Amino acid sequence: MGQDTADKIRAPEAKPADPVQLPAGETGQLELIKKDYKSLDKPVKAGLLLAGYKGILLLPYLLDYPGIDILFISSYKVRGTRDNSSKIIKETCREKEIDYIPRKSLNGDAFKDVDRVFVVGWQYLIDECDDKFVVLHDSYLPELRGWCPTVTALLSGKKYLGATGFVPDEGMDTGPIYSRHKIPITYPIKLEEAYKKVAEGYSVIIKEIIEDELFPDYSLQDESQGNIASYSIWRGPEDMFIDWSMDAEYIKRFVDALGFPFTGAKTRYDGREIVVEEVEVLAGKYKFELNQPGKIFNINGNQPLVLCGDGLIKITRASEANGEPAVFDRLKVRLV
């Protein structure tokens, strides 16, 4: 086993593991999808379109689930992430003897022999969509239609995440819903942990669809029935930078919500771009007559105290662009 294996999930913290290292939730979570399993005459033939970290978090559930027979998996490399998801999925297919289809080679022929196609994290239009497709979206639809709903929920301080299975249509996450679940959370919570909870929700929805033979419900997306729709906008590289004029609690959520599998929250220190990985809120410890967000008040043990719109943040772990630990060696600097 070489270093390549150890780096599959998250270098440099990952430890050497088996040739295929799939992330999973807490011990016992994978048993949820087999609990009270309603034996079927035969498993459902399924194709999987999986992309990103949510895709590889869901995969262990589906490999362990007797209700489906996975005929193929398609994936691609997702930009702006550190999870190596497409590589892990490809290697998993090879070990489990499942057909792997790169996204650019995917066409309508792949869908002819399957009963269901489950779609997670997919960012491309699928021309061949029909009623055998189920899109799994990480919000409680019609809340947070669109991009990055989990990140938006965490930044907004919502008390729950969501998981929804729906039939794709011509709108943005507007199709009829098979099943949806609210997932309670408490703060602080990091994005990686949040995605694990969402993946568990996805597994429950797939189990419901297959074993309970659910039909899609149009009324759950009907705003005239009291379902209030909201939207989540896409995020680009410039949206990864910390706005120090926000309050300390928000900045803590920002850092946690943009960590692994994303590239991390960023700021500029003394002309250098650094990644802020861990912070601590110091609300109410100091009173400043003139508050100037972004200015460093003190540095203790290479951990700067930074003024925010309200409160202070202590940066407890940060790294340079090259991955080396950041060195804070100048006090009179304003982070931007």
C-alpha positions as CSV (number, residue, x, y, z in Angstrom):
1,M,0.0,0.0,0.0
2,G,1.5,3.3,-1.0
3,Q,1.2,7.0,0.0
4,D,-1.4,7.5,-2.8
5,T,-3.9,5.4,-0.8
6,A,-3.3,7.3,2.4
7,D,-4.0,10.6,0.6
8,K,-7.3,9.6,-1.0
9,I,-9.7,11.2,1.4
10,R,-7.9,14.2,3.0
11,A,-4.2,14.7,2.9
12,P,-2.2,15.1,5.0
13,E,-4.5,13.9,7.9
14,A,-5.6,10.6,6.5
15,K,-4.1,7.4,7.9
16,P,-3.1,4.4,5.8
17,A,-6.1,2.2,5.1
18,D,-7.4,-0.4,2.8
19,P,-7.1,0.0,-1.0
20,V,-10.6,1.5,-1.1
21,Q,-11.2,3.9,1.7
22,L,-14.8,5.2,1.8
23,P,-15.8,7.7,4.5
24,A,-18.7,6.7,6.7
25,G,-20.7,8.0,9.6
26,E,-20.6,7.0,13.2
27,T,-20.5,3.3,14.1
28,G,-23.8,1.6,13.4
29,Q,-25.1,4.2,11.0
30,L,-24.8,1.9,8.0
31,E,-27.2,-0.5,9.7
32,L,-30.0,2.0,9.3
33,I,-30.5,1.1,5.7
34,K,-30.8,-2.6,6.5
35,K,-33.0,-2.1,9.6
36,D,-36.5,-3.6,9.2
37,Y,-35.7,-4.4,5.6
38,K,-38.8,-5.4,3.6
39,S,-37.6,-8.3,1.5
40,L,-38.3,-7.7,-2.2
41,D,-38.8,-10.4,-4.8
42,K,-35.6,-9.1,-6.4
43,P,-33.4,-6.1,-5.9
44,V,-34.0,-2.9,-7.9
45,K,-31.5,-2.5,-10.7
46,A,-30.0,0.9,-10.1
47,G,-27.6,3.3,-11.8
48,L,-25.8,6.0,-9.7
49,L,-24.7,9.4,-10.8
50,L,-22.5,10.5,-7.9
51,A,-20.3,13.6,-7.6
52,G,-18.5,15.2,-4.8
53,Y,-18.2,14.3,-1.1
54,K,-22.0,13.8,-0.7
55,G,-21.7,11.1,-3.3
56,I,-18.9,9.1,-1.7
57,L,-20.6,9.5,1.7
58,L,-23.8,7.9,0.4
59,L,-22.0,5.1,-1.5
60,P,-21.2,2.9,1.6
61,Y,-24.9,2.8,2.4
62,L,-25.8,1.7,-1.1
63,L,-23.1,-0.9,-1.3
64,D,-24.4,-2.4,2.0
65,Y,-28.1,-2.3,1.0
66,P,-29.8,-5.5,-0.2
67,G,-32.6,-3.6,-1.9
68,I,-30.6,-2.5,-4.9
69,D,-28.3,-4.1,-7.5
70,I,-25.9,-1.4,-8.7
71,L,-25.3,-1.8,-12.4
72,F,-23.1,1.2,-13.0
73,I,-21.8,4.4,-11.4
74,S,-20.8,7.6,-13.2
75,S,-18.8,10.4,-11.7
76,Y,-16.4,13.3,-12.5
77,K,-13.9,15.5,-10.7
78,V,-15.6,18.4,-8.8
79,R,-13.6,21.6,-8.9
80,G,-12.8,23.5,-5.7
81,T,-12.8,20.5,-3.4
82,R,-10.2,18.3,-1.7
83,D,-12.0,15.0,-1.4
84,N,-10.7,13.1,-4.5
85,S,-14.3,11.8,-4.8
86,S,-14.1,10.7,-8.5
87,K,-10.9,8.8,-7.9
88,I,-12.4,7.0,-4.8
89,I,-15.6,6.1,-6.7
90,K,-13.7,4.8,-9.7
91,E,-11.5,2.6,-7.4
92,T,-14.5,1.4,-5.5
93,C,-16.2,0.3,-8.8
94,R,-13.1,-1.6,-9.8
95,E,-12.9,-3.4,-6.4
96,K,-16.6,-4.2,-6.3
97,E,-16.8,-5.1,-10.0
98,I,-19.3,-2.4,-10.8
99,D,-19.2,-0.7,-14.2
100,Y,-17.7,2.8,-14.0
101,I,-18.7,5.3,-16.7
102,P,-16.9,8.7,-16.8
103,R,-19.3,11.6,-17.2
104,K,-18.2,12.4,-20.7
105,S,-18.9,8.8,-21.8
106,L,-22.4,8.7,-20.2
107,N,-25.3,8.4,-22.7
108,G,-28.8,7.1,-22.9
109,D,-27.6,3.5,-23.4
110,A,-26.5,3.3,-19.7
111,F,-30.1,3.9,-18.5
112,K,-31.9,1.2,-20.6
113,D,-31.4,-1.7,-18.2
114,V,-32.0,0.1,-14.9
115,D,-35.2,0.5,-12.9
116,R,-33.9,3.6,-11.0
117,V,-31.2,6.2,-11.4
118,F,-30.2,8.0,-8.2
119,V,-28.5,11.4,-8.7
120,V,-26.3,13.1,-6.0
121,G,-24.2,16.2,-6.3
122,W,-24.5,16.2,-10.1
123,Q,-23.9,19.6,-11.7
124,Y,-24.6,18.9,-15.3
125,L,-27.9,18.6,-17.3
126,I,-29.1,15.1,-18.1
127,D,-30.9,15.0,-21.5
128,E,-32.3,11.5,-21.0
129,C,-34.2,12.2,-17.7
130,D,-37.5,10.4,-17.2
131,D,-39.5,9.1,-14.3
132,K,-36.9,6.5,-13.3
133,F,-34.6,9.3,-12.1
134,V,-34.5,10.5,-8.5
135,V,-32.5,13.6,-7.6
136,L,-31.4,13.8,-4.0
137,H,-31.0,17.4,-2.9
138,D,-29.6,18.6,0.4
139,S,-32.4,20.8,1.6
140,Y,-36.0,20.5,2.8
141,L,-37.6,21.5,-0.5
142,P,-39.0,23.9,-1.6
143,E,-36.6,25.6,0.9
144,L,-33.1,26.4,-0.5
145,R,-33.5,25.4,-4.1
146,G,-30.3,25.8,-6.1
147,W,-26.6,25.6,-5.2
148,C,-24.8,24.8,-2.0
149,P,-27.9,24.6,0.2
150,T,-26.1,22.9,3.2
151,V,-23.5,25.7,3.2
152,T,-26.2,28.3,3.1
153,A,-28.1,26.7,5.9
154,L,-25.0,26.6,8.1
155,L,-24.1,30.2,7.3
156,S,-27.7,31.3,8.1
157,G,-27.6,29.4,11.5
158,K,-30.6,27.2,10.7
159,K,-31.6,24.7,13.2
160,Y,-31.9,21.9,10.7
161,L,-30.5,20.6,7.4
162,G,-32.6,18.8,4.8
163,A,-32.7,15.8,2.5
164,T,-35.2,15.5,-0.3
165,G,-35.8,13.0,-3.1
166,F,-37.6,14.4,-6.1
167,V,-38.3,13.8,-9.8
168,P,-36.3,16.2,-12.0
169,D,-38.3,18.6,-14.3
170,E,-37.5,21.7,-16.3
171,G,-37.3,23.9,-13.3
172,M,-34.7,24.4,-10.6
173,D,-35.4,21.7,-8.0
174,T,-39.1,22.1,-8.6
175,G,-40.2,18.5,-9.5
176,P,-42.6,16.4,-7.5
177,I,-41.3,15.0,-4.2
178,Y,-41.0,11.4,-3.2
179,S,-39.8,12.1,0.4
180,R,-38.2,14.8,2.4
181,H,-36.7,15.0,5.9
182,K,-35.6,17.7,8.3
183,I,-32.3,16.9,10.0
184,P,-31.8,18.7,13.4
185,I,-28.4,20.1,14.1
186,T,-26.6,22.0,16.9
187,Y,-23.7,24.4,16.6
188,P,-20.8,24.3,16.2
189,I,-20.9,21.9,13.3
190,K,-18.4,21.5,10.5
191,L,-19.4,20.9,6.9
192,E,-18.0,17.4,6.8
193,E,-20.2,16.4,9.7
194,A,-23.2,18.1,8.2
195,Y,-22.7,16.2,4.9
196,K,-22.6,12.9,6.8
197,K,-26.0,13.6,8.3
198,V,-27.3,14.5,4.9
199,A,-26.0,11.3,3.4
200,E,-27.8,9.3,6.1
201,G,-31.0,11.2,5.2
202,Y,-30.4,10.2,1.5
203,S,-30.1,6.6,2.4
204,V,-33.4,6.7,4.3
205,I,-35.1,8.2,1.3
206,I,-33.8,5.6,-1.1
207,K,-35.0,2.9,1.3
208,E,-38.4,4.5,1.5
209,I,-38.7,4.8,-2.3
210,I,-37.7,1.2,-3.0
211,E,-39.4,-0.6,-0.1
212,D,-42.6,1.5,0.3
213,E,-43.1,2.1,-3.5
214,L,-43.7,5.8,-3.0
215,F,-45.3,7.9,-5.6
216,P,-44.1,11.5,-6.2
217,D,-46.3,14.2,-4.7
218,Y,-46.7,17.5,-6.6
219,S,-48.4,19.3,-3.7
220,L,-45.2,19.5,-1.6
221,Q,-43.7,22.0,-4.0
222,D,-47.0,23.9,-4.6
223,E,-46.5,27.4,-3.0
224,S,-50.3,27.9,-3.1
225,Q,-50.5,25.2,-0.5
226,G,-48.3,27.1,1.9
227,N,-45.0,25.7,0.8
228,I,-42.7,28.7,0.9
229,A,-39.8,28.5,-1.7
230,S,-36.4,30.0,-1.1
231,Y,-33.2,29.8,-3.1
232,S,-29.5,29.3,-2.5
233,I,-27.0,31.1,-4.8
234,W,-23.8,29.6,-6.1
235,R,-20.5,30.3,-4.5
236,G,-17.2,31.3,-6.3
237,P,-13.6,31.6,-5.2
238,E,-14.2,35.2,-4.0
239,D,-17.0,34.0,-1.7
240,M,-14.4,32.0,0.4
241,F,-13.0,35.2,1.9
242,I,-14.0,36.1,5.5
243,D,-15.8,39.4,6.0
244,W,-14.4,40.6,9.3
245,S,-17.2,43.2,9.6
246,M,-19.6,40.3,10.5
247,D,-20.1,39.2,14.1
248,A,-17.8,36.6,15.6
249,E,-20.5,33.9,15.8
250,Y,-21.1,34.2,12.1
251,I,-17.4,34.1,11.3
252,K,-17.1,30.9,13.3
253,R,-20.0,29.4,11.3
254,F,-18.3,30.6,8.1
255,V,-15.0,28.9,8.8
256,D,-16.7,25.7,9.8
257,A,-19.1,25.7,6.8
258,L,-16.3,26.2,4.2
259,G,-13.9,23.7,5.5
260,F,-13.3,20.2,4.2
261,P,-14.2,19.0,1.6
262,F,-14.0,22.6,0.3
263,T,-10.7,24.5,0.2
264,G,-11.4,26.5,3.3
265,A,-12.2,30.0,4.5
266,K,-9.6,32.5,3.5
267,T,-8.2,35.9,4.4
268,R,-5.2,38.1,3.5
269,Y,-2.5,38.7,6.0
270,D,0.4,41.0,5.3
271,G,-0.1,40.5,1.5
272,R,-0.4,36.8,1.7
273,E,-3.5,34.6,1.2
274,I,-4.0,32.2,4.1
275,V,-6.5,29.5,4.9
276,V,-8.3,29.9,8.2
277,E,-9.0,26.3,9.5
278,E,-10.0,26.7,13.2
279,V,-11.2,29.6,15.2
280,E,-12.6,30.4,18.6
281,V,-15.2,33.0,19.6
282,L,-14.1,35.4,22.3
283,A,-17.3,37.4,22.6
284,G,-17.5,40.0,25.4
285,K,-13.9,39.6,26.6
286,Y,-12.7,43.0,25.5
287,K,-14.4,46.3,25.0
288,F,-13.1,48.6,22.2
289,E,-14.2,52.3,22.1
290,L,-13.5,52.3,18.4
291,N,-14.1,48.9,16.7
292,Q,-12.1,48.4,13.5
293,P,-12.9,44.9,12.2
294,G,-10.0,42.9,10.7
295,K,-7.3,44.5,12.9
296,I,-5.2,42.1,15.0
297,F,-5.3,43.1,18.7
298,N,-2.8,40.5,20.0
299,I,-0.8,37.5,19.0
300,N,-0.2,34.8,21.6
301,G,1.5,31.5,20.7
302,N,1.0,32.3,16.9
303,Q,-2.7,32.7,17.5
304,P,-3.9,36.2,16.6
305,L,-7.0,37.8,18.2
306,V,-8.9,39.6,15.5
307,L,-11.6,42.3,15.9
308,C,-14.9,41.5,14.2
309,G,-18.1,43.5,13.7
310,D,-19.1,42.3,17.1
311,G,-16.8,40.3,19.4
312,L,-13.4,38.8,18.7
313,I,-12.1,35.8,16.9
314,K,-9.0,33.8,17.9
315,I,-7.4,32.0,14.9
316,T,-6.2,28.8,16.4
317,R,-5.1,27.0,13.2
318,A,-4.3,28.4,9.7
319,S,-2.2,27.5,6.8
320,E,-0.3,29.2,3.9
321,A,-1.3,28.6,0.3
322,N,1.4,25.9,0.1
323,G,-0.2,24.0,3.0
324,E,2.5,24.9,5.6
325,P,1.3,26.3,8.9
326,A,0.7,30.1,8.8
327,V,3.1,32.2,10.7
328,F,1.7,35.4,12.3
329,D,4.8,37.5,12.9
330,R,3.5,41.0,12.6
331,L,1.0,42.5,15.0
332,K,-0.1,45.7,13.3
333,V,-1.7,44.1,10.3
334,R,-5.4,44.3,9.2
335,L,-6.8,41.1,7.8
336,V,-8.9,41.6,4.6
